[in-house]
């Protein structure tokens, strides 16, 4: 069994277990009501499950061998051109989680179908859910959620945020609030502070660094965090 698992998954634990919806929403933070609508959803965006983590892996390959007969019947129906009901999915930004239709998703991915017909229930989140998120990223996303609760940023900026180290998010929140204090912005709310900090501090600094040739391949927030770490090092402050 151990050799079979290694052959199937390799050494990447993120390939073994799909993201669980409850874990994802806890890390990302719920920030909106549910909207239900029909859609054709890209199969590579379906990365998790609401309640069947033990039956399929992160790529929706069947793991529970007791379900092989059911899986085969769905595959045969698809091959025969039989129309099947829409799968039911929960959506967090770019990520989709299966509520009902795990076998149909599994068969669709095995057949390399681009999309599947679905009924989608969408929930907005505080931290943005990129489709490439895996279990190993949730700790950093939880730290990003805490940052955005202290320093809210506009949606078009929020969707581009990414840092690997959770501790960097707390350091950024401290830096943003300290910047606001130095600018005399003590009377404004968190949302205006976030907007002003990004527009008046982050964007100009990132622009200067890119003009000097720095930050190739980095997102704006990554370049700003790296610059902040350099400034802390020169000032003799330990990183957060």
Number of C-alpha atoms within 10 A of each C-alpha: 6 7 9 9 12 12 10 14 17 12 11 8 13 17 17 22 22 25 26 20 23 11 12 25 20 14 23 24 20 16 12 11 10 12 12 13 9 14 14 14 18 16 20 17 17 27 24 30 27 18 14 15 18 13 19 21 24 22 21 27 18 19 17 11 10 10 12 13 10 11 17 13 12 21 18 13 13 16 11 9 8 10 8 12 12 17 21 19 27 25 23 23 16 16 23 28 25 24 19 20 17 23 24 21 24 22 22 19 20 13 12 11 13 13 17 18 17 21 20 24 19 19 18 19 21 24 29 24 24 16 15 11 18 19 17 12 18 20 17 20 28 21 21 31 23 20 23 20 17 19 23 23 23 12 11 8 14 16 15 12 18 20 18 13 14 18 15 22 25 17 16 20 20 16 15 22 19 14 16 20 13 10 10 10 15 13 9 10 12 18 16 14 23 22 16 17 20 20 12 11 15 17 14 12 17 20 13 11 15 15 10 9 8 14 18 9 8 13 15 20 20 18 21 20 19 15 17 17 19 14 12 14 12 9 9 9 11 8 12 13
